[in-house]
Amino acid sequence: MNYLQVFPLLAQTAADVAGDEKVSMASIGMFSLFVLLTLVVTYWASRKSSGAGAFFAAGRRITGWQNGLAVAGDYMSAASFLGIAGMIAFFGFDGFLYSVGFLVAYLTVLLIVAEPLRNLGKFTMADVLAFRNREVPVRALAALSTLCVTIFYMIAQMIGAGVLVNALIPGDHYTEAVIIVGMLMLVYVIFGGMLATTWVQ
C-alpha cells in the first residue's frame, strides 16, 4: 500500500466514526465560542499589522515562549497524530524514522534558513532569490514548489479538522466541515498575518 492510498482510507474511516458520535449542544457552543475568540484575535492582529515586517514576522514582537507555544501547537497537529501514527502502523520503524525528520527540520530551518534571512532583512526564500535573479519566474517557481510540498501536509490537517468538526454537527457534513475549517485558516493567515497565526496556535 503506498502513501496516496492511506489518505482516502483514513478519511473514510474517520468520517464513519465521526458519523456515529452523538452531538452535544455544549460541544457546538464551545466550538462556536472558540471560533469567535480566534476571529476576534485575528481582527485585533489585523489592526496591528501594517507592512511586510508586521505581516511576516509580527513586527518582531513575539517573545520566545509565545513562539515556542505556537511551534508546539504546529508540531502537535493532526498531521502528526494521524500521519505519524498511520505511518508507524503501516510501515513500522521506517514510519517512526519519518517523524524524526520533523525535529531535524526545525533545527535546519532555524540555523541554515531563518538566521540568514533575518540578517538579509528578507522574510522568505523567494525574497532572497528574487533579489538576486529575475523576480517573476523566481516567485512563480517558489509558489509552485511551496504548493507541491504543503498540499500533502494539508491533506492530513484537513482530514483531522474535518473529522473533529463533523463530530460536533448533526448528520454527515464532513465535506462542509473541511471547507469551513479551510476558510477559517485562510482568514486567520490572510488578515492576521504572523501575529494572529501565533496567538491562534
Backbone as ProteinMPNN parsed JSONL, in Angstrom:
{"seq_chain_A": "MNYLQVFPLLAQTAADVAGDEKVSMASIGMFSLFVLLTLVVTYWASRKSSGAGAFFAAGRRITGWQNGLAVAGDYMSAASFLGIAGMIAFFGFDGFLYSVGFLVAYLTVLLIVAEPLRNLGKFTMADVLAFRNREVPVRALAALSTLCVTIFYMIAQMIGAGVLVNALIPGDHYTEAVIIVGMLMLVYVIFGGMLATTWVQ", "coords_chain_A": {"N_chain_A": [[0.858, -1.192, 0.0], [0.688, 2.156, -0.938], [1.666, 5.586, -0.105], [-0.303, 7.404, -1.036], [-2.606, 5.922, -1.038], [-3.235, 5.731, 1.584], [-4.384, 8.11, 2.579], [-7.153, 8.471, 1.55], [-8.259, 6.215, 2.794], [-7.926, 6.747, 5.534], [-9.517, 9.038, 5.696], [-12.105, 8.067, 5.045], [-12.544, 6.157, 7.062], [-12.327, 7.72, 9.381], [-14.431, 9.512, 8.935], [-16.631, 7.793, 9.039], [-16.52, 6.959, 11.697], [-16.899, 9.407, 13.001], [-19.493, 9.995, 12.228], [-21.051, 8.378, 13.807], [-21.014, 9.46, 16.297], [-22.624, 11.021, 19.083], [-24.161, 14.179, 19.203], [-23.496, 17.078, 21.075], [-25.003, 19.932, 22.439], [-23.535, 21.572, 24.053], [-20.96, 21.067, 23.155], [-21.076, 22.105, 20.564], [-21.554, 24.764, 21.232], [-19.172, 25.418, 22.622], [-17.299, 25.079, 20.57], [-18.188, 27.049, 18.767], [-17.742, 29.307, 20.344], [-14.974, 29.19, 20.531], [-14.257, 29.594, 17.825], [-15.27, 32.198, 17.483], [-13.672, 33.594, 19.332], [-11.1, 33.225, 18.198], [-11.477, 34.618, 15.811], [-11.814, 37.183, 16.788], [-9.247, 37.603, 17.81], [-7.861, 37.538, 15.4], [-8.927, 39.834, 14.154], [-7.985, 41.787, 15.928], [-5.22, 41.441, 15.538], [-5.003, 42.131, 12.849], [-5.399, 44.852, 12.882], [-3.099, 45.686, 14.058], [-1.161, 44.978, 12.299], [0.867, 46.237, 9.879], [2.466, 46.608, 6.968], [5.201, 44.654, 5.545], [6.975, 43.606, 7.451], [5.451, 43.449, 9.805], [3.453, 41.685, 8.963], [4.765, 39.261, 8.134], [6.598, 38.72, 10.195], [5.458, 39.488, 12.565], [6.158, 42.001, 13.393], [8.433, 41.536, 14.83], [7.805, 41.238, 17.508], [7.092, 39.046, 18.94], [7.568, 37.016, 21.718], [9.988, 34.639, 23.057], [8.745, 32.487, 24.49], [6.111, 32.672, 23.62], [6.396, 32.181, 20.877], [7.459, 29.625, 21.074], [5.305, 28.154, 22.174], [3.517, 28.392, 20.05], [4.892, 27.042, 18.004], [4.971, 24.519, 19.154], [2.23, 23.977, 19.126], [1.861, 23.831, 16.371], [3.434, 21.596, 15.817], [2.233, 19.517, 17.278], [0.01, 18.516, 15.709], [-2.825, 17.593, 13.604], [-1.695, 16.285, 11.457], [0.589, 15.22, 12.591], [-0.428, 13.51, 14.656], [-2.327, 11.85, 13.29], [-0.979, 11.246, 10.872], [1.717, 10.378, 11.544], [1.166, 8.312, 13.361], [-0.273, 6.626, 11.636], [1.723, 6.113, 9.721], [3.574, 4.679, 11.273], [1.967, 2.499, 11.942], [1.543, 1.316, 9.422], [4.116, 1.051, 8.314], [5.94, 0.457, 10.274], [9.061, 0.626, 11.964], [10.329, 2.186, 10.057], [8.401, 4.093, 9.496], [8.418, 5.438, 11.936], [10.962, 6.625, 11.848], [10.51, 8.535, 9.953], [9.188, 10.53, 11.378], [11.236, 11.637, 12.837], [12.454, 13.322, 11.108], [10.936, 15.673, 11.214], [11.749, 16.937, 13.597], [14.499, 17.349, 13.094], [14.274, 19.022, 10.928], [13.346, 21.444, 12.013], [15.615, 22.484, 13.352], [17.324, 22.706, 11.179], [15.998, 24.606, 9.56], [16.038, 26.764, 11.334], [18.823, 27.355, 11.74], [20.059, 27.324, 9.192], [18.369, 28.562, 7.384], [16.506, 30.521, 8.562], [18.055, 32.341, 10.163], [20.032, 33.505, 8.327], [18.152, 34.73, 6.571], [16.957, 36.638, 8.226], [19.191, 38.236, 8.774], [19.63, 39.31, 6.274], [17.438, 40.876, 6.0], [15.183, 39.914, 4.785], [12.135, 37.978, 4.244], [11.243, 35.575, 3.149], [12.403, 32.694, 1.268], [11.932, 33.12, -1.386], [12.058, 35.912, -1.53], [14.817, 36.379, -1.204], [15.954, 34.969, -3.4], [14.651, 36.263, -5.504], [15.744, 38.759, -5.257], [18.29, 38.389, -6.198], [17.943, 37.288, -8.714], [15.845, 37.054, -11.701], [12.725, 38.397, -10.965], [9.917, 37.641, -11.417], [9.818, 34.925, -12.625], [11.163, 33.542, -10.576], [9.584, 33.919, -8.265], [7.229, 32.702, -9.141], [8.042, 30.008, -9.465], [8.791, 29.504, -6.818], [6.319, 29.712, -5.5], [4.96, 27.59, -6.74], [6.521, 25.35, -5.963], [6.158, 25.481, -3.21], [3.408, 24.955, -2.977], [3.349, 22.328, -3.993], [4.743, 20.928, -2.019], [3.378, 21.481, 0.414], [0.754, 20.656, 0.008], [0.349, 17.938, 0.481], [0.834, 17.788, 3.19], [-1.256, 19.383, 4.117], [-3.45, 17.832, 3.467], [-3.618, 15.816, 5.433], [-4.008, 17.495, 7.651], [-6.484, 18.689, 7.059], [-8.13, 16.445, 7.005], [-8.092, 15.649, 9.729], [-9.158, 18.003, 10.934], [-11.642, 18.154, 9.67], [-12.895, 15.783, 10.563], [-13.057, 16.314, 13.32], [-14.768, 18.612, 13.471], [-16.982, 17.611, 12.144], [-17.856, 15.728, 13.951], [-19.147, 17.286, 15.776], [-21.377, 18.314, 14.601], [-24.758, 17.666, 13.781], [-25.637, 14.867, 11.735], [-24.125, 13.907, 8.557], [-21.667, 15.826, 7.653], [-19.12, 16.078, 6.581], [-17.618, 17.031, 4.335], [-18.469, 19.725, 4.204], [-17.519, 20.554, 6.683], [-14.731, 20.389, 6.349], [-14.401, 22.386, 4.407], [-15.272, 24.667, 5.827], [-13.394, 24.816, 7.941], [-11.05, 25.122, 6.429], [-11.553, 27.62, 5.22], [-11.614, 29.244, 7.511], [-8.932, 29.023, 8.347], [-7.667, 30.315, 6.22], [-8.66, 32.92, 6.584], [-7.525, 33.572, 9.091], [-4.768, 33.63, 8.446], [-4.497, 35.339, 6.168], [-5.635, 37.824, 6.938], [-4.69, 38.289, 9.526], [-1.973, 37.717, 9.615], [1.352, 36.847, 10.794], [1.155, 37.448, 13.513], [-1.553, 36.941, 14.296], [-1.64, 34.242, 13.57], [0.227, 33.129, 15.32], [-0.941, 33.603, 17.88], [-3.401, 32.286, 17.585], [-2.541, 29.66, 17.271]], "CA_chain_A": [[0.0, 0.0, 0.0], [1.534, 3.338, -0.984], [1.248, 6.718, 0.723], [-1.506, 8.05, -1.536], [-3.757, 5.097, -0.705], [-3.505, 5.849, 3.015], [-5.202, 9.277, 2.881], [-8.598, 8.2, 1.422], [-8.65, 5.222, 3.786], [-8.066, 7.45, 6.81], [-10.656, 9.955, 5.615], [-13.349, 7.307, 5.087], [-12.681, 5.551, 8.39], [-12.58, 8.781, 10.351], [-15.775, 10.05, 8.693], [-17.594, 6.809, 9.535], [-16.509, 7.011, 13.164], [-17.48, 10.672, 13.432], [-20.927, 9.977, 11.983], [-21.727, 7.627, 14.849], [-20.934, 10.175, 17.567], [-23.771, 11.839, 19.461], [-23.795, 15.589, 19.228], [-23.864, 17.8, 22.281], [-25.126, 21.378, 22.24], [-22.406, 22.192, 24.752], [-19.797, 20.962, 22.263], [-21.256, 23.085, 19.495], [-21.376, 26.081, 21.84], [-17.748, 25.633, 22.896], [-16.623, 25.245, 19.291], [-18.56, 28.37, 18.255], [-17.029, 30.284, 21.164], [-13.571, 29.138, 20.123], [-14.158, 30.25, 16.52], [-15.478, 33.629, 17.709], [-12.48, 34.107, 20.004], [-9.988, 33.299, 17.247], [-11.761, 35.693, 14.86], [-11.514, 38.436, 17.499], [-7.78, 37.699, 17.822], [-7.457, 37.883, 14.034], [-9.27, 41.24, 13.936], [-7.025, 42.57, 16.719], [-3.916, 41.36, 14.889], [-5.035, 42.847, 11.572], [-5.278, 46.291, 13.168], [-1.721, 45.957, 14.46], [-0.252, 44.582, 11.219], [0.999, 47.181, 8.774], [3.752, 46.403, 6.321], [5.676, 43.278, 5.405], [7.584, 43.167, 8.702], [4.387, 43.082, 10.742], [2.711, 40.532, 8.463], [5.563, 38.035, 8.087], [7.372, 38.47, 11.423], [4.723, 40.084, 13.685], [6.9, 43.165, 13.855], [9.475, 41.026, 15.733], [7.357, 41.481, 18.886], [6.749, 37.769, 19.561], [8.601, 36.568, 22.659], [10.427, 33.263, 22.879], [7.771, 31.499, 24.982], [4.944, 32.723, 22.731], [6.755, 31.48, 19.655], [7.614, 28.215, 21.416], [3.973, 27.558, 22.286], [2.932, 28.313, 18.707], [5.579, 25.963, 17.287], [4.48, 23.269, 19.75], [0.887, 23.773, 18.586], [2.025, 23.366, 14.991], [4.026, 20.255, 15.791], [1.236, 18.553, 17.769], [-1.126, 18.764, 14.826], [-3.499, 16.402, 13.084], [-0.752, 15.575, 10.597], [1.475, 14.443, 13.451], [-1.142, 12.435, 15.349], [-2.866, 10.898, 12.324], [0.016, 10.841, 9.881], [2.821, 9.585, 12.103], [0.593, 7.064, 13.874], [-0.561, 5.795, 10.478], [2.981, 5.671, 9.13], [4.133, 3.628, 12.12], [1.094, 1.33, 11.823], [1.699, 0.674, 8.122], [5.499, 0.816, 7.891], [6.77, 0.088, 11.41], [10.147, 1.504, 12.389], [10.576, 3.154, 8.982], [7.46, 5.184, 9.714], [8.897, 6.22, 13.077], [12.099, 7.437, 11.409], [9.964, 9.683, 9.214], [8.857, 11.586, 12.335], [12.476, 12.276, 13.283], [12.738, 14.391, 10.155], [10.303, 16.914, 11.655], [12.611, 17.572, 14.599], [15.729, 17.796, 12.445], [13.937, 20.126, 10.027], [13.265, 22.689, 12.778], [16.976, 22.987, 13.55], [17.85, 23.082, 9.86], [15.375, 25.874, 9.17], [16.487, 27.809, 12.257], [20.23, 27.709, 11.594], [20.521, 27.483, 7.812], [17.458, 29.402, 6.6], [15.908, 31.669, 9.253], [19.036, 33.352, 10.587], [20.481, 34.306, 7.17], [17.065, 35.574, 6.067], [16.824, 37.781, 9.129], [20.357, 39.109, 8.579], [19.469, 39.995, 4.984], [16.243, 41.711, 6.032], [14.153, 39.306, 3.952], [11.195, 37.157, 5.005], [11.063, 34.269, 2.524], [13.447, 32.315, 0.316], [11.602, 33.776, -2.66], [12.578, 37.279, -1.469], [16.266, 36.333, -1.411], [16.234, 34.553, -4.777], [14.169, 37.307, -6.415], [16.679, 39.882, -5.153], [19.492, 38.052, -6.976], [17.594, 36.798, -10.05], [14.633, 37.657, -12.268], [11.733, 38.27, -9.893], [8.664, 36.954, -11.75], [9.958, 33.465, -12.69], [11.583, 33.006, -9.275], [8.424, 33.881, -7.366], [6.294, 31.706, -9.66], [8.568, 28.688, -9.113], [8.728, 29.365, -5.359], [4.916, 29.434, -5.157], [4.631, 26.242, -7.215], [7.184, 24.356, -5.103], [5.502, 25.526, -1.902], [2.137, 24.236, -3.106], [3.62, 20.895, -4.176], [5.183, 20.337, -0.747], [2.417, 21.633, 1.505], [-0.567, 20.077, -0.257], [0.26, 16.637, 1.136], [0.722, 18.056, 4.625], [-2.575, 19.932, 4.385], [-4.447, 16.761, 3.363], [-3.758, 15.229, 6.77], [-4.567, 18.513, 8.532], [-7.9, 18.864, 6.747], [-8.828, 15.235, 7.445], [-8.272, 15.751, 11.175], [-10.073, 19.094, 11.258], [-12.975, 17.787, 9.2], [-13.441, 14.77, 11.471], [-13.377, 16.962, 14.586], [-15.943, 19.466, 13.325], [-18.1, 16.742, 11.756], [-18.347, 15.064, 15.161], [-19.933, 18.241, 16.559], [-22.551, 18.739, 13.833], [-25.67, 16.54, 13.485], [-25.62, 14.386, 10.356], [-22.831, 13.715, 7.909], [-21.287, 17.082, 6.996], [-17.655, 16.042, 6.567], [-17.108, 17.922, 3.285], [-18.715, 21.097, 4.634], [-16.623, 20.822, 7.812], [-13.394, 20.639, 5.795], [-14.433, 23.691, 3.74], [-15.374, 25.698, 6.864], [-12.099, 24.928, 8.62], [-10.11, 25.685, 5.465], [-11.827, 29.056, 5.089], [-11.175, 29.897, 8.746], [-7.471, 29.105, 8.314], [-7.32, 31.379, 5.274], [-8.958, 34.21, 7.217], [-6.513, 33.821, 10.119], [-3.457, 33.935, 7.877], [-4.525, 36.471, 5.242], [-5.965, 39.087, 7.601], [-3.952, 38.49, 10.77], [-0.538, 37.543, 9.455], [2.065, 36.012, 11.765], [0.691, 37.729, 14.867], [-2.776, 36.168, 14.525], [-1.306, 32.827, 13.47], [0.906, 32.734, 16.561], [-1.879, 33.565, 19.001], [-4.396, 31.235, 17.343], [-1.895, 28.381, 17.576]], "C_chain_A": [[0.893, 1.241, 0.0], [0.912, 4.483, -0.184], [-0.086, 7.304, 0.273], [-2.76, 7.228, -1.246], [-4.158, 5.26, 0.754], [-4.5, 6.975, 3.293], [-6.702, 9.04, 2.69], [-9.095, 7.199, 2.46], [-8.856, 5.87, 5.151], [-9.297, 8.35, 6.803], [-11.965, 9.196, 5.75], [-13.588, 6.715, 6.476], [-13.036, 6.608, 9.426], [-13.974, 9.357, 10.188], [-16.847, 9.087, 9.208], [-17.687, 6.843, 11.045], [-17.2, 8.271, 13.659], [-18.99, 10.671, 13.252], [-21.702, 9.258, 13.061], [-21.762, 8.36, 16.193], [-22.205, 10.975, 17.825], [-23.32, 13.286, 19.657], [-24.31, 16.239, 20.498], [-23.94, 19.286, 21.967], [-23.996, 22.118, 22.935], [-21.152, 22.158, 23.884], [-19.871, 21.979, 21.139], [-21.039, 24.502, 20.025], [-19.909, 26.394, 22.102], [-16.966, 25.85, 21.604], [-16.923, 26.624, 18.701], [-17.848, 29.47, 19.024], [-15.566, 30.355, 20.781], [-13.368, 29.854, 18.791], [-14.298, 31.762, 16.677], [-14.244, 34.261, 18.344], [-11.312, 34.243, 19.038], [-10.22, 34.369, 16.182], [-11.52, 37.056, 15.486], [-10.003, 38.658, 17.548], [-7.276, 38.115, 16.443], [-7.751, 39.347, 13.73], [-8.303, 42.155, 14.682], [-5.656, 42.594, 16.043], [-3.889, 42.141, 13.583], [-4.909, 44.35, 11.771], [-3.86, 46.666, 13.566], [-0.715, 45.676, 13.349], [-0.279, 45.625, 10.109], [2.398, 47.028, 8.197], [4.186, 44.946, 6.351], [6.257, 42.751, 6.713], [6.549, 42.718, 9.721], [3.654, 41.83, 10.277], [3.51, 39.239, 8.572], [6.255, 37.704, 9.405], [6.733, 39.079, 12.658], [5.462, 41.276, 14.27], [8.027, 42.82, 14.813], [9.125, 41.289, 17.202], [6.989, 40.187, 19.611], [7.886, 37.323, 20.467], [8.927, 35.091, 22.415], [9.388, 32.24, 23.323], [6.507, 31.491, 24.131], [5.222, 31.942, 21.444], [6.911, 29.988, 19.911], [6.278, 27.498, 21.534], [3.32, 27.403, 20.914], [3.566, 27.182, 17.903], [5.133, 24.609, 17.828], [3.08, 22.949, 19.248], [0.926, 23.297, 17.144], [2.491, 21.919, 14.952], [3.025, 19.187, 16.241], [-0.072, 18.729, 16.998], [-1.764, 17.453, 14.395], [-2.561, 15.596, 12.198], [0.183, 14.713, 11.426], [0.75, 13.253, 14.057], [-1.694, 11.387, 14.385], [-1.774, 10.344, 11.416], [1.099, 9.945, 10.439], [2.308, 8.274, 12.676], [0.275, 6.103, 12.727], [0.687, 5.26, 9.817], [3.598, 4.534, 9.932], [3.302, 2.354, 11.998], [1.344, 0.577, 10.516], [3.139, 0.256, 7.817], [6.453, 0.514, 9.046], [7.838, 1.112, 11.729], [10.497, 2.543, 11.322], [9.633, 4.346, 9.101], [7.854, 6.063, 10.875], [10.051, 7.132, 12.668], [11.642, 8.661, 10.629], [9.67, 10.842, 10.157], [10.101, 12.306, 12.843], [12.836, 13.443, 12.364], [12.108, 15.718, 10.547], [11.203, 17.668, 12.631], [13.878, 18.133, 13.971], [15.453, 19.004, 11.553], [13.843, 21.454, 10.773], [14.649, 23.303, 12.976], [17.585, 23.458, 12.236], [17.305, 24.43, 9.425], [15.888, 27.019, 10.039], [17.894, 28.285, 11.929], [20.634, 28.04, 10.157], [19.646, 28.442, 7.011], [17.053, 30.667, 7.342], [16.929, 32.75, 9.607], [19.601, 34.151, 9.423], [19.401, 35.206, 6.598], [16.9, 36.822, 6.921], [17.985, 38.758, 8.937], [20.275, 39.895, 7.273], [18.269, 40.933, 4.968], [15.136, 41.206, 5.136], [13.292, 38.386, 4.802], [11.003, 35.759, 4.433], [12.251, 33.977, 1.612], [13.196, 32.965, -1.039], [12.119, 35.209, -2.681], [14.069, 37.313, -1.779], [16.596, 36.003, -2.862], [15.786, 35.603, -5.785], [15.074, 38.524, -6.386], [17.898, 39.658, -6.039], [19.186, 37.693, -8.425], [16.355, 37.522, -10.564], [13.457, 37.352, -11.355], [10.529, 37.413, -10.264], [8.838, 35.439, -11.855], [10.323, 32.84, -11.346], [10.391, 32.888, -8.336], [7.386, 32.858, -7.833], [6.754, 30.294, -9.298], [8.531, 28.45, -7.613], [7.301, 29.044, -4.916], [4.527, 28.021, -5.556], [5.258, 25.166, -6.323], [6.563, 24.326, -3.718], [4.186, 24.759, -1.932], [2.354, 22.729, -3.218], [4.002, 20.218, -2.861], [4.064, 20.359, 0.281], [1.08, 20.958, 1.255], [-0.721, 18.726, 0.432], [0.149, 16.784, 2.651], [-0.687, 18.532, 4.965], [-3.68, 18.88, 4.254], [-4.702, 16.158, 4.735], [-4.382, 16.221, 7.747], [-6.072, 18.656, 8.317], [-8.724, 17.638, 7.132], [-9.115, 15.323, 8.937], [-9.274, 16.825, 11.567], [-11.496, 18.765, 10.837], [-13.649, 16.771, 10.095], [-13.88, 15.416, 12.786], [-14.656, 17.781, 14.494], [-17.17, 18.626, 12.962], [-18.685, 16.018, 12.963], [-19.244, 15.974, 15.992], [-21.251, 18.611, 15.894], [-23.453, 17.539, 13.559], [-25.628, 16.164, 12.007], [-24.202, 14.254, 9.823], [-22.491, 14.953, 7.092], [-19.769, 17.183, 6.902], [-17.079, 17.03, 5.55], [-17.283, 19.387, 3.681], [-17.782, 21.489, 5.778], [-15.222, 21.136, 7.324], [-13.346, 22.02, 5.144], [-14.463, 24.819, 4.773], [-14.025, 25.906, 7.548], [-11.052, 25.531, 7.689], [-10.296, 27.178, 5.291], [-11.387, 29.826, 6.331], [-9.653, 30.059, 8.765], [-7.007, 30.214, 7.37], [-7.547, 32.758, 5.877], [-7.89, 34.552, 8.258], [-5.21, 34.318, 9.498], [-3.495, 35.212, 7.034], [-4.737, 37.79, 5.968], [-5.119, 39.347, 8.847], [-2.46, 38.356, 10.67], [0.059, 36.659, 10.542], [1.578, 36.244, 13.193], [-0.562, 36.922, 15.196], [-2.487, 34.678, 14.492], [-0.659, 32.323, 14.755], [-0.081, 32.605, 17.708], [-2.968, 32.517, 18.821], [-3.797, 29.871, 17.642], [-1.754, 28.2, 19.079]], "O_chain_A": [[1.769, 1.363, 0.856], [-0.197, 4.374, 0.338], [-0.915, 7.664, 1.109], [-3.861, 7.777, -1.211], [-5.293, 4.962, 1.124], [-5.371, 6.824, 4.149], [-7.475, 9.374, 3.588], [-10.217, 7.316, 2.951], [-9.833, 5.583, 5.842], [-10.032, 8.415, 7.788], [-12.852, 9.626, 6.488], [-14.701, 6.768, 6.999], [-13.933, 6.413, 10.246], [-14.639, 9.662, 11.179], [-17.861, 9.524, 9.753], [-18.775, 6.766, 11.615], [-17.985, 8.229, 14.607], [-19.702, 11.287, 14.045], [-22.898, 9.5, 13.222], [-22.456, 7.935, 17.117], [-22.792, 11.538, 16.901], [-22.25, 13.563, 20.199], [-25.43, 15.976, 20.936], [-23.055, 19.836, 21.311], [-23.548, 23.165, 22.466], [-20.372, 23.11, 23.879], [-18.883, 22.628, 20.797], [-20.423, 25.335, 19.361], [-19.452, 27.505, 21.836], [-16.078, 26.7, 21.546], [-16.023, 27.293, 18.195], [-17.4, 30.454, 18.436], [-14.983, 31.437, 20.711], [-12.424, 30.628, 18.637], [-13.539, 32.523, 16.078], [-13.819, 35.343, 17.938], [-10.61, 35.254, 19.049], [-9.26, 34.969, 15.697], [-11.075, 37.984, 14.81], [-9.533, 39.779, 17.348], [-6.373, 38.944, 16.33], [-6.929, 40.032, 13.122], [-7.854, 43.168, 14.146], [-5.008, 43.638, 15.98], [-2.873, 42.746, 13.241], [-4.367, 45.045, 10.912], [-3.457, 47.822, 13.431], [0.444, 46.081, 13.438], [-1.312, 45.863, 9.483], [3.391, 47.292, 8.875], [3.625, 44.122, 7.074], [6.06, 41.584, 7.054], [6.746, 41.723, 10.418], [3.272, 40.998, 11.1], [2.992, 38.23, 9.05], [6.477, 36.531, 9.705], [7.384, 39.183, 13.698], [5.407, 41.534, 15.473], [8.528, 43.689, 15.527], [10.003, 41.529, 18.031], [6.612, 40.228, 20.783], [9.038, 37.259, 20.037], [8.236, 34.398, 21.67], [9.161, 31.244, 22.635], [5.894, 30.442, 23.934], [4.396, 31.152, 20.987], [6.54, 29.171, 19.068], [6.126, 26.374, 21.057], [2.651, 26.404, 20.648], [2.869, 26.448, 17.202], [4.937, 23.663, 17.064], [2.767, 21.79, 18.973], [0.12, 22.459, 16.74], [2.003, 21.118, 14.154], [2.968, 18.097, 15.671], [-1.114, 19.048, 17.571], [-1.319, 16.366, 14.761], [-2.62, 14.367, 12.185], [0.534, 13.604, 11.022], [1.234, 12.124, 13.99], [-1.555, 10.187, 14.619], [-1.663, 9.134, 11.22], [1.378, 8.879, 9.888], [2.941, 7.232, 12.502], [0.525, 4.903, 12.835], [0.729, 4.104, 9.397], [4.082, 3.553, 9.368], [3.854, 1.254, 11.955], [1.357, -0.654, 10.5], [3.371, -0.754, 7.153], [7.65, 0.333, 8.823], [7.571, 2.313, 11.764], [10.914, 3.654, 11.65], [10.028, 5.482, 8.836], [7.664, 7.279, 10.835], [10.111, 8.286, 13.095], [12.305, 9.698, 10.641], [9.872, 12.002, 9.799], [10.022, 13.469, 13.239], [13.445, 14.423, 12.794], [12.665, 16.776, 10.256], [11.396, 18.878, 12.509], [14.286, 19.255, 14.274], [16.288, 19.9, 11.433], [14.221, 22.491, 10.226], [14.831, 24.506, 12.787], [18.272, 24.478, 12.187], [18.055, 25.295, 8.975], [16.143, 28.115, 9.541], [18.137, 29.489, 11.848], [21.453, 28.93, 9.929], [20.12, 29.068, 6.063], [17.23, 31.77, 6.825], [16.69, 33.935, 9.377], [19.652, 35.378, 9.51], [19.69, 36.327, 6.18], [16.725, 37.924, 6.402], [17.782, 39.972, 8.937], [20.788, 41.01, 7.179], [18.099, 41.703, 4.023], [14.244, 41.966, 4.759], [13.651, 38.049, 5.93], [10.633, 34.844, 5.169], [13.003, 34.875, 1.233], [14.136, 33.319, -1.75], [12.572, 35.685, -3.722], [14.533, 38.173, -2.528], [17.419, 36.675, -3.484], [16.45, 35.818, -6.8], [15.168, 39.25, -7.376], [18.474, 40.609, -6.569], [20.067, 37.782, -9.281], [15.876, 38.475, -9.949], [13.214, 36.196, -11.009], [10.152, 36.532, -9.492], [8.07, 34.71, -11.227], [9.858, 31.751, -11.013], [10.215, 31.86, -7.682], [6.736, 32.218, -7.007], [5.944, 29.472, -8.87], [8.271, 27.332, -7.169], [7.1, 28.194, -4.049], [3.844, 27.327, -4.804], [4.6, 24.187, -5.97], [6.45, 23.26, -3.113], [3.887, 23.998, -1.012], [1.626, 21.945, -2.608], [3.63, 19.07, -2.618], [3.824, 19.356, 0.953], [0.336, 20.71, 2.204], [-1.805, 18.401, 0.918], [-0.54, 16.007, 3.312], [-1.25, 18.132, 5.984], [-4.737, 19.023, 4.868], [-5.849, 16.004, 5.154], [-5.198, 15.833, 8.583], [-6.839, 18.735, 9.276], [-9.878, 17.767, 7.539], [-10.246, 15.098, 9.369], [-10.133, 16.602, 12.42], [-12.447, 19.063, 11.56], [-14.845, 16.877, 10.364], [-14.951, 15.103, 13.306], [-15.535, 17.656, 15.347], [-18.274, 18.908, 13.427], [-19.881, 15.727, 12.992], [-20.017, 15.493, 16.82], [-22.144, 19.158, 16.541], [-22.961, 16.49, 13.144], [-25.588, 17.034, 11.137], [-23.222, 14.461, 10.538], [-22.97, 15.112, 5.97], [-19.2, 18.252, 7.119], [-16.157, 17.781, 5.869], [-16.368, 20.194, 3.519], [-17.31, 22.624, 5.837], [-14.584, 22.057, 7.833], [-12.366, 22.747, 5.306], [-13.761, 25.817, 4.617], [-13.572, 27.038, 7.712], [-10.252, 26.363, 8.115], [-9.32, 27.925, 5.222], [-10.851, 30.929, 6.224], [-9.145, 31.11, 9.154], [-6.076, 30.958, 7.679], [-6.727, 33.659, 5.704], [-7.406, 35.683, 8.305], [-4.623, 35.297, 9.958], [-2.624, 36.07, 7.17], [-4.081, 38.78, 5.645], [-4.859, 40.501, 9.187], [-1.737, 38.832, 11.546], [-0.632, 35.831, 11.136], [1.592, 35.316, 14.002], [-0.634, 36.29, 16.249], [-3.03, 33.926, 15.301], [-0.961, 31.225, 15.222], [-0.064, 31.61, 18.432], [-3.414, 31.919, 19.799], [-4.471, 29.011, 18.209], [-1.232, 27.182, 19.532]]}, "name": "protein", "num_of_chains": 1, "seq": "MNYLQVFPLLAQTAADVAGDEKVSMASIGMFSLFVLLTLVVTYWASRKSSGAGAFFAAGRRITGWQNGLAVAGDYMSAASFLGIAGMIAFFGFDGFLYSVGFLVAYLTVLLIVAEPLRNLGKFTMADVLAFRNREVPVRALAALSTLCVTIFYMIAQMIGAGVLVNALIPGDHYTEAVIIVGMLMLVYVIFGGMLATTWVQ"}
